[in-house]
Amino acid sequence: MIVKTRSEEYNYIGLQLLNRRLPEIHEMKELIRSKMHMALAGINGEVRVDGVFNKYSFPFEYVVLSDVSLESFGKFQIDTVFLTQYFALILESKNIGGELSFKLNPTLLERVNEEGKVDVFESPEVQIERNIYLLDEWMKQSGVSIPIYGVIVLTNSRVRVIEPPTKYTAILHQTIPVYLRNIPREKKYITTKEIHLLSEKIITNHEPYFPYPMCSRWGIHPNDLHSGVCCEKCGVFGMEKRKNGWNCICCGYVDRFAHEKAVREWFVLIGETLNNRQCRKFLHLDSPQSALRILNSMNLVRSGIGKNTIYTWKWR
């Protein structure tokens, strides 16, 4: 059974918002859009893996933990952990179509798409190797010693493996149940109670990954972005603050709470803190009092007094 579902995909959200505020002519536009599509493909692939575990069950005690982010000798993120009394299995899902070649020296994944274009990615084998080591160390710190295996799960139906991986098996997501049933279960390393205690500890220690602010991450100057409040109906920036709310200058749409989305986008894209002057500039406000009312109306963390007051977003 799945005891931990997937968290909100903060990286994809950030890429969406960054793509929306980047002008079409910006030199980073194509890259950000590509990364956004890749992030969405990854999410869809992980959802297919979740669908397998929602559909099938197994004749032994187990739990499934999706989207695990922990820290031992470094922070690490695992797509899916399948935990039993006999072993733990890391499932690294890849929603990549085309012809795949798992290369050595250096270790990388090469993909040739339908147009013949060659793309190179970090090898899932390297990711699994790293995550096995870090998860093993984390479990040892928790007093648990259990074999940890890894498998590469290919979730795209239009994939063909030309050169298979050498250390870890690659399977299609539809074959997960068969693969799991064939893993030897000869020795119990933990009890049923310990499975659930360990899964609870993983959930408690889970630390979501917040890749914000996105401008810093991608080396984009905040001044390059479209500022202003965005109309959710027509997508135009520069809604105007009126007594009845925010009015779109293009389509006439009125949104009383459009400022809340814009303030959140500041923290996602531009900075970890926000002051009154920055708020006025980003939301296109003239009045310090209007900005103050907006900032105080939201559930932000406030520090400082007077003109030195700054606000931060509570991500957790």
WOGITA-V500272 format. One record per residue. N is the residue number from 1. RES is the residue in three letters. PSI is psi in radians with two decimals (NA if undefined). BURIAL is b if it has 9 or more other ideal C-beta (glycine too) atoms within 8 Angstrom, else e. Layout:
BEGIN
((N	RES	PSI	BURIAL) (N	RES	PSI	BURIAL))
END
This chain:
BEGIN
((1	MET	2.58	e) (2	ILE	2.01	b) (3	VAL	-0.25	b) (4	LYS	2.05	b) (5	THR	3.06	e) (6	ARG	2.49	e) (7	SER	2.96	e) (8	GLU	2.42	e) (9	GLU	1.58	b) (10	TYR	-0.60	b) (11	ASN	-0.77	b) (12	TYR	-0.72	b) (13	ILE	-0.79	b) (14	GLY	-0.73	b) (15	LEU	-0.67	b) (16	GLN	-0.86	b) (17	LEU	-0.67	b) (18	LEU	-0.74	b) (19	ASN	-0.67	b) (20	ARG	-0.63	b) (21	ARG	-0.17	b) (22	LEU	2.29	b) (23	PRO	2.65	e) (24	GLU	-0.53	e) (25	ILE	0.00	e) (26	HIS	2.48	b) (27	GLU	-0.37	e) (28	MET	-0.04	b) (29	LYS	-0.85	b) (30	GLU	-0.72	e) (31	LEU	-0.81	e) (32	ILE	-0.72	b) (33	ARG	-0.71	b) (34	SER	-0.77	e) (35	LYS	-0.62	b) (36	MET	-0.78	b) (37	HIS	-0.66	e) (38	MET	-0.71	e) (39	ALA	-0.71	b) (40	LEU	-0.70	b) (41	ALA	-0.71	b) (42	GLY	-0.73	b) (43	ILE	-0.81	b) (44	ASN	-0.66	b) (45	GLY	-0.73	b) (46	GLU	-0.61	b) (47	VAL	-0.63	b) (48	ARG	-0.67	b) (49	VAL	-0.77	b) (50	ASP	-0.66	b) (51	GLY	-0.60	e) (52	VAL	-0.80	b) (53	PHE	-0.43	b) (54	ASN	-0.45	e) (55	LYS	-0.64	e) (56	TYR	2.70	e) (57	SER	2.95	e) (58	PHE	2.62	e) (59	PRO	0.68	e) (60	PHE	2.87	e) (61	GLU	2.31	e) (62	TYR	2.82	b) (63	VAL	2.67	b) (64	VAL	2.25	b) (65	LEU	2.05	b) (66	SER	2.48	b) (67	ASP	1.26	b) (68	VAL	2.18	b) (69	SER	2.02	b) (70	LEU	3.13	b) (71	GLU	2.24	e) (72	SER	-1.62	b) (73	PHE	0.32	e) (74	GLY	2.76	e) (75	LYS	2.48	e) (76	PHE	2.64	b) (77	GLN	2.33	b) (78	ILE	2.32	b) (79	ASP	-0.92	b) (80	THR	2.38	b) (81	VAL	2.21	b) (82	PHE	1.94	b) (83	LEU	2.23	b) (84	THR	3.14	b) (85	GLN	-0.36	b) (86	TYR	-0.54	b) (87	PHE	2.90	b) (88	ALA	2.43	b) (89	LEU	2.22	b) (90	ILE	2.16	b) (91	LEU	1.98	b) (92	GLU	1.86	b) (93	SER	2.47	b) (94	LYS	1.99	b) (95	ASN	1.25	b) (96	ILE	2.16	b) (97	GLY	3.01	b) (98	GLY	-2.88	b) (99	GLU	2.12	e) (100	LEU	2.41	b) (101	SER	2.10	b) (102	PHE	1.83	b) (103	LYS	2.74	b) (104	LEU	2.70	e) (105	ASN	1.17	e) (106	PRO	2.81	e) (107	THR	2.02	e) (108	LEU	2.94	b) (109	LEU	2.19	b) (110	GLU	2.31	b) (111	ARG	2.33	b) (112	VAL	2.05	b) (113	ASN	-3.07	b) (114	GLU	-0.45	e) (115	GLU	-0.01	e) (116	GLY	0.06	e) (117	LYS	2.39	e) (118	VAL	2.19	e) (119	ASP	2.54	e) (120	VAL	2.32	e) (121	PHE	2.85	b) (122	GLU	2.42	e) (123	SER	2.33	b) (124	PRO	-0.46	b) (125	GLU	-0.69	b) (126	VAL	-0.72	b) (127	GLN	-0.77	b) (128	ILE	-0.79	b) (129	GLU	-0.80	b) (130	ARG	-0.78	b) (131	ASN	-0.59	b) (132	ILE	-0.80	b) (133	TYR	-0.85	e) (134	LEU	-0.67	b) (135	LEU	-0.68	b) (136	ASP	-0.77	b) (137	GLU	-0.70	b) (138	TRP	-0.75	b) (139	MET	-0.69	b) (140	LYS	-0.67	b) (141	GLN	-0.40	e) (142	SER	0.10	e) (143	GLY	0.40	e) (144	VAL	2.30	b) (145	SER	2.01	e) (146	ILE	2.51	b) (147	PRO	2.40	e) (148	ILE	2.16	b) (149	TYR	2.99	b) (150	GLY	2.60	b) (151	VAL	2.49	b) (152	ILE	2.15	b) (153	VAL	2.02	b) (154	LEU	2.07	b) (155	THR	0.01	b) (156	ASN	2.24	b) (157	SER	-0.33	e) (158	ARG	1.01	e) (159	VAL	2.53	b) (160	ARG	2.19	e) (161	VAL	2.02	b) (162	ILE	-0.84	e) (163	GLU	1.91	e) (164	PRO	2.80	e) (165	PRO	2.69	b) (166	THR	-0.54	e) (167	LYS	-0.64	e) (168	TYR	2.59	b) (169	THR	2.51	e) (170	ALA	2.25	b) (171	ILE	2.82	b) (172	LEU	2.63	e) (173	HIS	-0.45	b) (174	GLN	-0.36	e) (175	THR	0.15	e) (176	ILE	-0.83	b) (177	PRO	-0.76	b) (178	VAL	-0.76	e) (179	TYR	-0.77	b) (180	LEU	-0.69	b) (181	ARG	-0.36	e) (182	ASN	-0.10	e) (183	ILE	2.22	b) (184	PRO	2.42	e) (185	ARG	1.36	e) (186	GLU	-0.60	e) (187	LYS	2.35	e) (188	LYS	2.17	e) (189	TYR	-0.45	b) (190	ILE	2.80	b) (191	THR	2.97	e) (192	THR	-0.73	e) (193	LYS	-0.70	e) (194	GLU	-0.54	b) (195	ILE	-0.85	b) (196	HIS	-0.61	b) (197	LEU	-0.72	e) (198	LEU	-0.73	b) (199	SER	-0.65	b) (200	GLU	-0.67	e) (201	LYS	-0.67	b) (202	ILE	-0.78	b) (203	ILE	-0.74	b) (204	THR	-0.67	e) (205	ASN	-0.02	e) (206	HIS	2.25	b) (207	GLU	1.80	e) (208	PRO	2.54	b) (209	TYR	2.08	b) (210	PHE	1.84	e) (211	PRO	0.62	e) (212	TYR	2.71	b) (213	PRO	2.51	b) (214	MET	-0.57	b) (215	CYS	-0.74	b) (216	SER	-0.71	e) (217	ARG	-0.65	e) (218	TRP	0.10	b) (219	GLY	0.63	e) (220	ILE	2.30	b) (221	HIS	2.32	e) (222	PRO	-0.52	b) (223	ASN	-0.25	e) (224	ASP	-0.29	e) (225	LEU	2.68	b) (226	HIS	2.24	b) (227	SER	-3.14	e) (228	GLY	2.92	b) (229	VAL	2.28	b) (230	CYS	2.38	b) (231	CYS	2.11	b) (232	GLU	-0.28	e) (233	LYS	-0.81	e) (234	CYS	-0.16	e) (235	GLY	0.13	e) (236	VAL	2.44	b) (237	PHE	2.65	b) (238	GLY	0.53	e) (239	MET	2.54	b) (240	GLU	2.45	e) (241	LYS	2.11	e) (242	ARG	3.09	e) (243	LYS	-0.59	e) (244	ASN	0.06	e) (245	GLY	-2.70	b) (246	TRP	2.17	b) (247	ASN	2.30	b) (248	CYS	2.23	b) (249	ILE	-0.20	e) (250	CYS	-0.90	e) (251	CYS	-0.12	e) (252	GLY	0.03	e) (253	TYR	2.46	b) (254	VAL	2.29	b) (255	ASP	2.01	b) (256	ARG	-0.48	e) (257	PHE	0.41	e) (258	ALA	-0.49	b) (259	HIS	-0.53	b) (260	GLU	-0.72	e) (261	LYS	-0.72	b) (262	ALA	-0.72	b) (263	VAL	-0.73	b) (264	ARG	-0.69	b) (265	GLU	-0.56	b) (266	TRP	-0.85	b) (267	PHE	-0.59	b) (268	VAL	-0.70	b) (269	LEU	-0.67	b) (270	ILE	-0.91	b) (271	GLY	2.79	b) (272	GLU	-0.33	e) (273	THR	2.80	e) (274	LEU	2.30	b) (275	ASN	3.12	b) (276	ASN	-0.76	b) (277	ARG	-0.76	e) (278	GLN	-0.65	b) (279	CYS	-0.78	b) (280	ARG	-0.75	b) (281	LYS	-0.73	e) (282	PHE	-0.64	b) (283	LEU	-0.01	b) (284	HIS	0.91	b) (285	LEU	2.53	b) (286	ASP	-0.57	e) (287	SER	2.18	e) (288	PRO	-0.55	e) (289	GLN	-0.68	e) (290	SER	-0.76	b) (291	ALA	-0.70	b) (292	LEU	-0.76	b) (293	ARG	-0.72	e) (294	ILE	-0.85	b) (295	LEU	-0.70	b) (296	ASN	-0.35	e) (297	SER	-0.27	e) (298	MET	2.79	b) (299	ASN	1.14	e) (300	LEU	2.74	b) (301	VAL	2.15	e) (302	ARG	2.41	b) (303	SER	2.66	e) (304	GLY	3.01	e) (305	ILE	2.70	e) (306	GLY	-2.37	e) (307	LYS	-0.26	e) (308	ASN	0.13	e) (309	THR	2.30	b) (310	ILE	2.75	b) (311	TYR	2.51	b) (312	THR	2.75	b) (313	TRP	2.42	b) (314	LYS	1.76	e) (315	TRP	-0.45	e) (316	ARG	NA	e))
END
